[in-house]
C-alpha cells in the first residue's frame, strides 16, 4: 500500500493513499509504519481521509501500531475519519481507545498537548 | 417488490475482497439508500469471506466461494458458501475490550462480533460437505 508521509517537527503525518485497509494490504501497511517507528519516530498522526473501508484485520493493524507506539512511549492520533470508519470504531468500542480529530491541524494540536 | 437474487462466484484470493465489497454495495443500493447501512453490509460480507479464505481455505487460492444476495424492499439475505474446513472454534458473539488496557486490546477475532452486532440474524450450518453462512438484515424502505 502506498503511503504519504511528511514531518512537522518531531510529529510525522502518515496518510495511506489506498481506499482500503483490509486483509489484502494490512500487513504491508503495518510494515511501512513500523519501519517509521524503528527510524525513531514516536509521534504519529494517521490521516485516513482517503480510506473508504477498514475491516477487522485492518483495524487490528491500526491497534497493533498503537501498541507498538505505546511500547516506545509514543502517541497516535487519527484524523479525517469517514462516517463508516467511525461506525467501525463505535461497533468495536475502539472509539474509546484512539485519539480522534476532524482534521490534520487539530490532530497535530492534540498531539502537541499530549506530548507535554 | 418480489425477492430478487444474484449469485457471485469467485476464487479464494484476498485481493478479491475489495471487489466483493463494492459488488455488495452496488447490488444492495438498488433497494437501500442509507450509505452507512450499505457500508455495514459491505463490512459484514467482507468479514465472512475473509474468514472463509483465511480459515476454511487456509489462505489457499484456487478454491471457490459463492455469495448469494437476495433482496426485497425491506429485507436482505446473504448466503456465503464454501467447501473448506469448518472453523472448529466456538464463535464469539461479543467483543470484550478494556479501553484502558492497550496491551490487552484485540488485534484479531473482531470480525464475528461485528457481524453479530450489525446483522439481525446469523446462521452457520454445514450441509453435504458445504459450509453455509446465512446473514439477514431488515431495513426500512425510504420512499
Interface residues (C-beta under 8 A of the other chain):
Chain A: X19 X20 X22 X23 X24 X53 X55 X56 X57 X59 X60 X61 X63 X64 X66 X67 X70 X83 X84 X87 X88 X91 X92 X93 X94 X96 X97
Chain B: X14 X15 X17 X18 X21 X35 X36 X39 X40 X42 X43 X46 X47 X50 X53 X54 X95 X97 X99 X102 X103 X105 X106 X107 X108 X109 X110 X111 X113 X114 X117 X118
